[in-house]
Amino acid sequence: MTKENFTEILKKLGVSKKEFAEICKISYMTVNNWNDDNRPIPDWVEPFLFYYEKGKTLDELLSIIKKYEKPI
């Protein structure tokens, strides 16, 4: 994953680098220092973002479904 790709995905998800760092419980400086040369983005970041997006989408879907549930 390139830094440009990482930044685009965060933007699409509406998550800043600082928020990403907080979610992952890592230093913002660490995230900010990732680059394409000597400090590549770790391999775990890409699948993490995939599942984060999937979870966010599922939460939105469940919210829509709940809106149309019949009261018992």
PDB file of N, CA, C and O in Angstrom:
ATOM      1  N   MET A   1       0.844  -1.170   0.000  1.00  0.00           N
ATOM      2  CA  MET A   1       0.000   0.000   0.000  1.00  0.00           C
ATOM      3  C   MET A   1       0.891   1.236   0.000  1.00  0.00           C
ATOM      4  O   MET A   1       1.825   1.342   0.795  1.00  0.00           O
ATOM      5  N   THR A   2       0.595   2.158  -0.891  1.00  0.00           N
ATOM      6  CA  THR A   2       1.355   3.402  -0.940  1.00  0.00           C
ATOM      7  C   THR A   2       0.746   4.420   0.021  1.00  0.00           C
ATOM      8  O   THR A   2      -0.396   4.287   0.462  1.00  0.00           O
ATOM      9  N   LYS A   3       1.543   5.435   0.327  1.00  0.00           N
ATOM     10  CA  LYS A   3       1.042   6.486   1.217  1.00  0.00           C
ATOM     11  C   LYS A   3      -0.137   7.209   0.570  1.00  0.00           C
ATOM     12  O   LYS A   3      -1.094   7.578   1.251  1.00  0.00           O
ATOM     13  N   GLU A   4      -0.066   7.409  -0.737  1.00  0.00           N
ATOM     14  CA  GLU A   4      -1.155   8.075  -1.464  1.00  0.00           C
ATOM     15  C   GLU A   4      -2.441   7.243  -1.366  1.00  0.00           C
ATOM     16  O   GLU A   4      -3.517   7.789  -1.121  1.00  0.00           O
ATOM     17  N   ASN A   5      -2.328   5.934  -1.556  1.00  0.00           N
ATOM     18  CA  ASN A   5      -3.477   5.038  -1.463  1.00  0.00           C
ATOM     19  C   ASN A   5      -4.047   5.054  -0.046  1.00  0.00           C
ATOM     20  O   ASN A   5      -5.264   5.100   0.138  1.00  0.00           O
ATOM     21  N   PHE A   6      -3.175   5.015   0.941  1.00  0.00           N
ATOM     22  CA  PHE A   6      -3.575   5.068   2.348  1.00  0.00           C
ATOM     23  C   PHE A   6      -4.368   6.341   2.631  1.00  0.00           C
ATOM     24  O   PHE A   6      -5.423   6.293   3.264  1.00  0.00           O
ATOM     25  N   THR A   7      -3.867   7.458   2.169  1.00  0.00           N
ATOM     26  CA  THR A   7      -4.513   8.749   2.379  1.00  0.00           C
ATOM     27  C   THR A   7      -5.877   8.797   1.696  1.00  0.00           C
ATOM     28  O   THR A   7      -6.838   9.318   2.263  1.00  0.00           O
ATOM     29  N   GLU A   8      -5.965   8.254   0.479  1.00  0.00           N
ATOM     30  CA  GLU A   8      -7.233   8.235  -0.258  1.00  0.00           C
ATOM     31  C   GLU A   8      -8.282   7.401   0.477  1.00  0.00           C
ATOM     32  O   GLU A   8      -9.438   7.808   0.585  1.00  0.00           O
ATOM     33  N   ILE A   9      -7.877   6.239   0.980  1.00  0.00           N
ATOM     34  CA  ILE A   9      -8.816   5.370   1.693  1.00  0.00           C
ATOM     35  C   ILE A   9      -9.303   6.048   2.971  1.00  0.00           C
ATOM     36  O   ILE A   9     -10.495   6.007   3.279  1.00  0.00           O
ATOM     37  N   LEU A  10      -8.390   6.669   3.715  1.00  0.00           N
ATOM     38  CA  LEU A  10      -8.803   7.382   4.927  1.00  0.00           C
ATOM     39  C   LEU A  10      -9.809   8.475   4.596  1.00  0.00           C
ATOM     40  O   LEU A  10     -10.805   8.648   5.300  1.00  0.00           O
ATOM     41  N   LYS A  11      -9.544   9.207   3.525  1.00  0.00           N
ATOM     42  CA  LYS A  11     -10.447  10.282   3.118  1.00  0.00           C
ATOM     43  C   LYS A  11     -11.821   9.712   2.762  1.00  0.00           C
ATOM     44  O   LYS A  11     -12.848  10.263   3.158  1.00  0.00           O
ATOM     45  N   LYS A  12     -11.833   8.612   2.016  1.00  0.00           N
ATOM     46  CA  LYS A  12     -13.093   7.958   1.633  1.00  0.00           C
ATOM     47  C   LYS A  12     -13.885   7.521   2.865  1.00  0.00           C
ATOM     48  O   LYS A  12     -15.114   7.601   2.883  1.00  0.00           O
ATOM     49  N   LEU A  13     -13.170   7.057   3.893  1.00  0.00           N
ATOM     50  CA  LEU A  13     -13.811   6.598   5.117  1.00  0.00           C
ATOM     51  C   LEU A  13     -14.175   7.748   6.058  1.00  0.00           C
ATOM     52  O   LEU A  13     -14.903   7.551   7.032  1.00  0.00           O
ATOM     53  N   GLY A  14     -13.672   8.937   5.767  1.00  0.00           N
ATOM     54  CA  GLY A  14     -13.939  10.081   6.637  1.00  0.00           C
ATOM     55  C   GLY A  14     -13.164  10.013   7.941  1.00  0.00           C
ATOM     56  O   GLY A  14     -13.641  10.457   8.986  1.00  0.00           O
ATOM     57  N   VAL A  15     -11.953   9.448   7.867  1.00  0.00           N
ATOM     58  CA  VAL A  15     -11.118   9.275   9.054  1.00  0.00           C
ATOM     59  C   VAL A  15      -9.799  10.021   8.838  1.00  0.00           C
ATOM     60  O   VAL A  15      -9.147   9.852   7.807  1.00  0.00           O
ATOM     61  N   SER A  16      -9.416  10.830   9.797  1.00  0.00           N
ATOM     62  CA  SER A  16      -8.125  11.525   9.698  1.00  0.00           C
ATOM     63  C   SER A  16      -7.011  10.582  10.151  1.00  0.00           C
ATOM     64  O   SER A  16      -7.272   9.535  10.744  1.00  0.00           O
ATOM     65  N   LYS A  17      -5.776  10.964   9.865  1.00  0.00           N
ATOM     66  CA  LYS A  17      -4.637  10.157  10.327  1.00  0.00           C
ATOM     67  C   LYS A  17      -4.613  10.109  11.856  1.00  0.00           C
ATOM     68  O   LYS A  17      -4.279   9.082  12.448  1.00  0.00           O
ATOM     69  N   LYS A  18      -4.965  11.212  12.476  1.00  0.00           N
ATOM     70  CA  LYS A  18      -4.982  11.258  13.939  1.00  0.00           C
ATOM     71  C   LYS A  18      -6.046  10.298  14.490  1.00  0.00           C
ATOM     72  O   LYS A  18      -5.790   9.568  15.447  1.00  0.00           O
ATOM     73  N   GLU A  19      -7.234  10.304  13.884  1.00  0.00           N
ATOM     74  CA  GLU A  19      -8.289   9.389  14.318  1.00  0.00           C
ATOM     75  C   GLU A  19      -7.881   7.935  14.079  1.00  0.00           C
ATOM     76  O   GLU A  19      -8.139   7.067  14.914  1.00  0.00           O
ATOM     77  N   PHE A  20      -7.244   7.673  12.938  1.00  0.00           N
ATOM     78  CA  PHE A  20      -6.762   6.325  12.642  1.00  0.00           C
ATOM     79  C   PHE A  20      -5.787   5.869  13.719  1.00  0.00           C
ATOM     80  O   PHE A  20      -5.868   4.742  14.210  1.00  0.00           O
ATOM     81  N   ALA A  21      -4.868   6.755  14.081  1.00  0.00           N
ATOM     82  CA  ALA A  21      -3.887   6.425  15.119  1.00  0.00           C
ATOM     83  C   ALA A  21      -4.580   6.117  16.446  1.00  0.00           C
ATOM     84  O   ALA A  21      -4.200   5.175  17.142  1.00  0.00           O
ATOM     85  N   GLU A  22      -5.584   6.899  16.792  1.00  0.00           N
ATOM     86  CA  GLU A  22      -6.322   6.670  18.037  1.00  0.00           C
ATOM     87  C   GLU A  22      -7.072   5.342  18.004  1.00  0.00           C
ATOM     88  O   GLU A  22      -7.065   4.600  18.985  1.00  0.00           O
ATOM     89  N   ILE A  23      -7.724   5.039  16.873  1.00  0.00           N
ATOM     90  CA  ILE A  23      -8.459   3.779  16.725  1.00  0.00           C
ATOM     91  C   ILE A  23      -7.513   2.591  16.892  1.00  0.00           C
ATOM     92  O   ILE A  23      -7.846   1.604  17.548  1.00  0.00           O
ATOM     93  N   CYS A  24      -6.325   2.703  16.287  1.00  0.00           N
ATOM     94  CA  CYS A  24      -5.346   1.603  16.300  1.00  0.00           C
ATOM     95  C   CYS A  24      -4.452   1.610  17.533  1.00  0.00           C
ATOM     96  O   CYS A  24      -3.643   0.703  17.726  1.00  0.00           O
ATOM     97  N   LYS A  25      -4.603   2.636  18.365  1.00  0.00           N
ATOM     98  CA  LYS A  25      -3.796   2.770  19.581  1.00  0.00           C
ATOM     99  C   LYS A  25      -2.290   2.799  19.272  1.00  0.00           C
ATOM    100  O   LYS A  25      -1.482   2.131  19.917  1.00  0.00           O
ATOM    101  N   ILE A  26      -1.956   3.604  18.253  1.00  0.00           N
ATOM    102  CA  ILE A  26      -0.552   3.835  17.924  1.00  0.00           C
ATOM    103  C   ILE A  26      -0.310   5.339  17.862  1.00  0.00           C
ATOM    104  O   ILE A  26      -1.248   6.131  17.761  1.00  0.00           O
ATOM    105  N   SER A  27       0.938   5.709  17.924  1.00  0.00           N
ATOM    106  CA  SER A  27       1.305   7.117  17.916  1.00  0.00           C
ATOM    107  C   SER A  27       0.953   7.771  16.579  1.00  0.00           C
ATOM    108  O   SER A  27       1.175   7.197  15.512  1.00  0.00           O
ATOM    109  N   TYR A  28       0.404   8.973  16.658  1.00  0.00           N
ATOM    110  CA  TYR A  28       0.116   9.741  15.451  1.00  0.00           C
ATOM    111  C   TYR A  28       1.401   9.996  14.672  1.00  0.00           C
ATOM    112  O   TYR A  28       1.400   9.959  13.442  1.00  0.00           O
ATOM    113  N   MET A  29       2.482  10.250  15.374  1.00  0.00           N
ATOM    114  CA  MET A  29       3.777  10.493  14.711  1.00  0.00           C
ATOM    115  C   MET A  29       4.196   9.283  13.881  1.00  0.00           C
ATOM    116  O   MET A  29       4.746   9.436  12.790  1.00  0.00           O
ATOM    117  N   THR A  30       3.939   8.090  14.390  1.00  0.00           N
ATOM    118  CA  THR A  30       4.262   6.871  13.650  1.00  0.00           C
ATOM    119  C   THR A  30       3.494   6.837  12.345  1.00  0.00           C
ATOM    120  O   THR A  30       4.065   6.592  11.282  1.00  0.00           O
ATOM    121  N   VAL A  31       2.190   7.084  12.429  1.00  0.00           N
ATOM    122  CA  VAL A  31       1.349   7.074  11.228  1.00  0.00           C
ATOM    123  C   VAL A  31       1.788   8.165  10.267  1.00  0.00           C
ATOM    124  O   VAL A  31       1.876   7.936   9.061  1.00  0.00           O
ATOM    125  N   ASN A  32       2.060   9.329  10.786  1.00  0.00           N
ATOM    126  CA  ASN A  32       2.446  10.457   9.948  1.00  0.00           C
ATOM    127  C   ASN A  32       3.809  10.240   9.279  1.00  0.00           C
ATOM    128  O   ASN A  32       4.063  10.801   8.213  1.00  0.00           O
ATOM    129  N   ASN A  33       4.670   9.449   9.878  1.00  0.00           N
ATOM    130  CA  ASN A  33       6.005   9.215   9.323  1.00  0.00           C
ATOM    131  C   ASN A  33       6.055   8.078   8.301  1.00  0.00           C
ATOM    132  O   ASN A  33       7.080   7.878   7.648  1.00  0.00           O
ATOM    133  N   TRP A  34       4.960   7.336   8.158  1.00  0.00           N
ATOM    134  CA  TRP A  34       4.964   6.286   7.135  1.00  0.00           C
ATOM    135  C   TRP A  34       5.158   6.919   5.771  1.00  0.00           C
ATOM    136  O   TRP A  34       4.585   7.966   5.468  1.00  0.00           O
ATOM    137  N   ASN A  35       5.980   6.268   4.948  1.00  0.00           N
ATOM    138  CA  ASN A  35       6.214   6.776   3.599  1.00  0.00           C
ATOM    139  C   ASN A  35       6.513   5.616   2.653  1.00  0.00           C
ATOM    140  O   ASN A  35       6.505   4.458   3.071  1.00  0.00           O
ATOM    141  N   ASP A  36       6.770   5.911   1.416  1.00  0.00           N
ATOM    142  CA  ASP A  36       7.003   4.868   0.415  1.00  0.00           C
ATOM    143  C   ASP A  36       8.476   4.483   0.311  1.00  0.00           C
ATOM    144  O   ASP A  36       8.826   3.595  -0.467  1.00  0.00           O
ATOM    145  N   ASP A  37       9.330   5.128   1.072  1.00  0.00           N
ATOM    146  CA  ASP A  37      10.766   4.876   0.936  1.00  0.00           C
ATOM    147  C   ASP A  37      11.320   4.009   2.064  1.00  0.00           C
ATOM    148  O   ASP A  37      11.494   2.801   1.901  1.00  0.00           O
ATOM    149  N   ASN A  38      11.592   4.627   3.197  1.00  0.00           N
ATOM    150  CA  ASN A  38      12.279   3.889   4.267  1.00  0.00           C
ATOM    151  C   ASN A  38      11.376   3.495   5.443  1.00  0.00           C
ATOM    152  O   ASN A  38      11.814   2.758   6.327  1.00  0.00           O
ATOM    153  N   ARG A  39      10.144   3.964   5.468  1.00  0.00           N
ATOM    154  CA  ARG A  39       9.193   3.591   6.530  1.00  0.00           C
ATOM    155  C   ARG A  39       7.857   3.220   5.892  1.00  0.00           C
ATOM    156  O   ARG A  39       6.889   3.975   5.979  1.00  0.00           O
ATOM    157  N   PRO A  40       7.812   2.056   5.254  1.00  0.00           N
ATOM    158  CA  PRO A  40       6.590   1.681   4.533  1.00  0.00           C
ATOM    159  C   PRO A  40       5.413   1.449   5.473  1.00  0.00           C
ATOM    160  O   PRO A  40       5.583   1.146   6.654  1.00  0.00           O
ATOM    161  N   ILE A  41       4.247   1.596   4.928  1.00  0.00           N
ATOM    162  CA  ILE A  41       3.022   1.343   5.682  1.00  0.00           C
ATOM    163  C   ILE A  41       2.977  -0.153   5.985  1.00  0.00           C
ATOM    164  O   ILE A  41       3.129  -0.962   5.070  1.00  0.00           O
ATOM    165  N   PRO A  42       2.773  -0.536   7.230  1.00  0.00           N
ATOM    166  CA  PRO A  42       2.770  -1.961   7.602  1.00  0.00           C
ATOM    167  C   PRO A  42       1.702  -2.756   6.837  1.00  0.00           C
ATOM    168  O   PRO A  42       0.666  -2.221   6.441  1.00  0.00           O
ATOM    169  N   ASP A  43       1.986  -4.035   6.645  1.00  0.00           N
ATOM    170  CA  ASP A  43       1.089  -4.914   5.888  1.00  0.00           C
ATOM    171  C   ASP A  43      -0.293  -5.055   6.521  1.00  0.00           C
ATOM    172  O   ASP A  43      -1.268  -5.302   5.811  1.00  0.00           O
ATOM    173  N   TRP A  44      -0.396  -4.904   7.834  1.00  0.00           N
ATOM    174  CA  TRP A  44      -1.685  -5.095   8.503  1.00  0.00           C
ATOM    175  C   TRP A  44      -2.675  -3.962   8.234  1.00  0.00           C
ATOM    176  O   TRP A  44      -3.875  -4.130   8.455  1.00  0.00           O
ATOM    177  N   VAL A  45      -2.193  -2.813   7.763  1.00  0.00           N
ATOM    178  CA  VAL A  45      -3.046  -1.635   7.599  1.00  0.00           C
ATOM    179  C   VAL A  45      -4.110  -1.847   6.517  1.00  0.00           C
ATOM    180  O   VAL A  45      -5.268  -1.478   6.709  1.00  0.00           O
ATOM    181  N   GLU A  46      -3.728  -2.431   5.394  1.00  0.00           N
ATOM    182  CA  GLU A  46      -4.681  -2.618   4.297  1.00  0.00           C
ATOM    183  C   GLU A  46      -5.868  -3.498   4.697  1.00  0.00           C
ATOM    184  O   GLU A  46      -7.012  -3.092   4.489  1.00  0.00           O
ATOM    185  N   PRO A  47      -5.637  -4.701   5.268  1.00  0.00           N
ATOM    186  CA  PRO A  47      -6.808  -5.486   5.685  1.00  0.00           C
ATOM    187  C   PRO A  47      -7.583  -4.816   6.822  1.00  0.00           C
ATOM    188  O   PRO A  47      -8.804  -4.948   6.896  1.00  0.00           O
ATOM    189  N   PHE A  48      -6.891  -4.103   7.701  1.00  0.00           N
ATOM    190  CA  PHE A  48      -7.586  -3.388   8.777  1.00  0.00           C
ATOM    191  C   PHE A  48      -8.577  -2.387   8.194  1.00  0.00           C
ATOM    192  O   PHE A  48      -9.727  -2.317   8.627  1.00  0.00           O
ATOM    193  N   LEU A  49      -8.125  -1.614   7.209  1.00  0.00           N
ATOM    194  CA  LEU A  49      -9.002  -0.613   6.603  1.00  0.00           C
ATOM    195  C   LEU A  49     -10.162  -1.265   5.854  1.00  0.00           C
ATOM    196  O   LEU A  49     -11.277  -0.743   5.858  1.00  0.00           O
ATOM    197  N   PHE A  50      -9.902  -2.401   5.213  1.00  0.00           N
ATOM    198  CA  PHE A  50     -10.966  -3.141   4.527  1.00  0.00           C
ATOM    199  C   PHE A  50     -12.053  -3.534   5.513  1.00  0.00           C
ATOM    200  O   PHE A  50     -13.235  -3.300   5.262  1.00  0.00           O
ATOM    201  N   TYR A  51     -11.661  -4.130   6.635  1.00  0.00           N
ATOM    202  CA  TYR A  51     -12.638  -4.571   7.623  1.00  0.00           C
ATOM    203  C   TYR A  51     -13.263  -3.405   8.382  1.00  0.00           C
ATOM    204  O   TYR A  51     -14.407  -3.506   8.826  1.00  0.00           O
ATOM    205  N   TYR A  52     -12.550  -2.324   8.537  1.00  0.00           N
ATOM    206  CA  TYR A  52     -13.124  -1.123   9.153  1.00  0.00           C
ATOM    207  C   TYR A  52     -14.251  -0.597   8.272  1.00  0.00           C
ATOM    208  O   TYR A  52     -15.330  -0.266   8.763  1.00  0.00           O
ATOM    209  N   GLU A  53     -13.992  -0.521   6.960  1.00  0.00           N
ATOM    210  CA  GLU A  53     -15.014  -0.058   6.027  1.00  0.00           C
ATOM    211  C   GLU A  53     -16.209  -1.012   6.020  1.00  0.00           C
ATOM    212  O   GLU A  53     -17.359  -0.574   5.998  1.00  0.00           O
ATOM    213  N   LYS A  54     -15.936  -2.299   6.037  1.00  0.00           N
ATOM    214  CA  LYS A  54     -16.998  -3.300   6.047  1.00  0.00           C
ATOM    215  C   LYS A  54     -17.866  -3.148   7.301  1.00  0.00           C
ATOM    216  O   LYS A  54     -19.093  -3.198   7.219  1.00  0.00           O
ATOM    217  N   GLY A  55     -17.239  -2.967   8.436  1.00  0.00           N
ATOM    218  CA  GLY A  55     -17.970  -2.787   9.692  1.00  0.00           C
ATOM    219  C   GLY A  55     -18.794  -1.517   9.692  1.00  0.00           C
ATOM    220  O   GLY A  55     -19.930  -1.505  10.164  1.00  0.00           O
ATOM    221  N   LYS A  56     -18.224  -0.451   9.163  1.00  0.00           N
ATOM    222  CA  LYS A  56     -18.929   0.827   9.097  1.00  0.00           C
ATOM    223  C   LYS A  56     -20.161   0.703   8.194  1.00  0.00           C
ATOM    224  O   LYS A  56     -21.230   1.223   8.515  1.00  0.00           O
ATOM    225  N   THR A  57     -20.001   0.013   7.066  1.00  0.00           N
ATOM    226  CA  THR A  57     -21.109  -0.207   6.138  1.00  0.00           C
ATOM    227  C   THR A  57     -22.194  -1.051   6.787  1.00  0.00           C
ATOM    228  O   THR A  57     -23.380  -0.761   6.634  1.00  0.00           O
ATOM    229  N   LEU A  58     -21.804  -2.083   7.505  1.00  0.00           N
ATOM    230  CA  LEU A  58     -22.775  -2.933   8.189  1.00  0.00           C
ATOM    231  C   LEU A  58     -23.537  -2.147   9.245  1.00  0.00           C
ATOM    232  O   LEU A  58     -24.749  -2.308   9.382  1.00  0.00           O
ATOM    233  N   ASP A  59     -22.844  -1.303   9.989  1.00  0.00           N
ATOM    234  CA  ASP A  59     -23.514  -0.464  10.987  1.00  0.00           C
ATOM    235  C   ASP A  59     -24.564   0.433  10.336  1.00  0.00           C
ATOM    236  O   ASP A  59     -25.658   0.603  10.875  1.00  0.00           O
ATOM    237  N   GLU A  60     -24.233   1.007   9.177  1.00  0.00           N
ATOM    238  CA  GLU A  60     -25.180   1.862   8.463  1.00  0.00           C
ATOM    239  C   GLU A  60     -26.387   1.054   7.993  1.00  0.00           C
ATOM    240  O   GLU A  60     -27.524   1.513   8.100  1.00  0.00           O
ATOM    241  N   LEU A  61     -26.142  -0.138   7.478  1.00  0.00           N
ATOM    242  CA  LEU A  61     -27.224  -1.001   7.014  1.00  0.00           C
ATOM    243  C   LEU A  61     -28.146  -1.395   8.163  1.00  0.00           C
ATOM    244  O   LEU A  61     -29.368  -1.354   8.023  1.00  0.00           O
ATOM    245  N   LEU A  62     -27.567  -1.772   9.287  1.00  0.00           N
ATOM    246  CA  LEU A  62     -28.371  -2.154  10.443  1.00  0.00           C
ATOM    247  C   LEU A  62     -29.213  -0.985  10.944  1.00  0.00           C
ATOM    248  O   LEU A  62     -30.343  -1.172  11.394  1.00  0.00           O
ATOM    249  N   SER A  63     -28.661   0.205  10.865  1.00  0.00           N
ATOM    250  CA  SER A  63     -29.396   1.399  11.270  1.00  0.00           C
ATOM    251  C   SER A  63     -30.612   1.612  10.370  1.00  0.00           C
ATOM    252  O   SER A  63     -31.686   1.969  10.855  1.00  0.00           O
ATOM    253  N   ILE A  64     -30.452   1.396   9.073  1.00  0.00           N
ATOM    254  CA  ILE A  64     -31.555   1.542   8.124  1.00  0.00           C
ATOM    255  C   ILE A  64     -32.614   0.472   8.384  1.00  0.00           C
ATOM    256  O   ILE A  64     -33.808   0.772   8.389  1.00  0.00           O
ATOM    257  N   ILE A  65     -32.191  -0.760   8.599  1.00  0.00           N
ATOM    258  CA  ILE A  65     -33.126  -1.856   8.863  1.00  0.00           C
ATOM    259  C   ILE A  65     -33.911  -1.590  10.136  1.00  0.00           C
ATOM    260  O   ILE A  65     -35.126  -1.787  10.177  1.00  0.00           O
ATOM    261  N   LYS A  66     -33.222  -1.145  11.166  1.00  0.00           N
ATOM    262  CA  LYS A  66     -33.877  -0.881  12.444  1.00  0.00           C
ATOM    263  C   LYS A  66     -34.956   0.195  12.300  1.00  0.00           C
ATOM    264  O   LYS A  66     -35.982   0.152  12.980  1.00  0.00           O
ATOM    265  N   LYS A  67     -34.718   1.138  11.428  1.00  0.00           N
ATOM    266  CA  LYS A  67     -35.655   2.239  11.190  1.00  0.00           C
ATOM    267  C   LYS A  67     -37.007   1.713  10.694  1.00  0.00           C
ATOM    268  O   LYS A  67     -38.047   2.312  10.969  1.00  0.00           O
ATOM    269  N   TYR A  68     -36.990   0.603   9.970  1.00  0.00           N
ATOM    270  CA  TYR A  68     -38.223   0.080   9.371  1.00  0.00           C
ATOM    271  C   TYR A  68     -38.768  -1.165  10.067  1.00  0.00           C
ATOM    272  O   TYR A  68     -39.678  -1.815   9.552  1.00  0.00           O
ATOM    273  N   GLU A  69     -38.225  -1.495  11.219  1.00  0.00           N
ATOM    274  CA  GLU A  69     -38.763  -2.630  11.984  1.00  0.00           C
ATOM    275  C   GLU A  69     -40.147  -2.291  12.510  1.00  0.00           C
ATOM    276  O   GLU A  69     -40.429  -1.155  12.894  1.00  0.00           O
ATOM    277  N   LYS A  70     -41.002  -3.304  12.518  1.00  0.00           N
ATOM    278  CA  LYS A  70     -42.332  -3.112  13.085  1.00  0.00           C
ATOM    279  C   LYS A  70     -42.247  -3.222  14.599  1.00  0.00           C
ATOM    280  O   LYS A  70     -41.577  -4.115  15.119  1.00  0.00           O
ATOM    281  N   PRO A  71     -42.911  -2.334  15.302  1.00  0.00           N
ATOM    282  CA  PRO A  71     -42.925  -2.466  16.766  1.00  0.00           C
ATOM    283  C   PRO A  71     -43.764  -3.687  17.165  1.00  0.00           C
ATOM    284  O   PRO A  71     -44.773  -4.003  16.534  1.00  0.00           O
ATOM    285  N   ILE A  72     -43.331  -4.339  18.195  1.00  0.00           N
ATOM    286  CA  ILE A  72     -44.027  -5.546  18.647  1.00  0.00           C
ATOM    287  C   ILE A  72     -45.082  -5.182  19.659  1.00  0.00           C
ATOM    288  O   ILE A  72     -45.782  -6.059  20.163  1.00  0.00           O
TER     289      ILE A  72
END
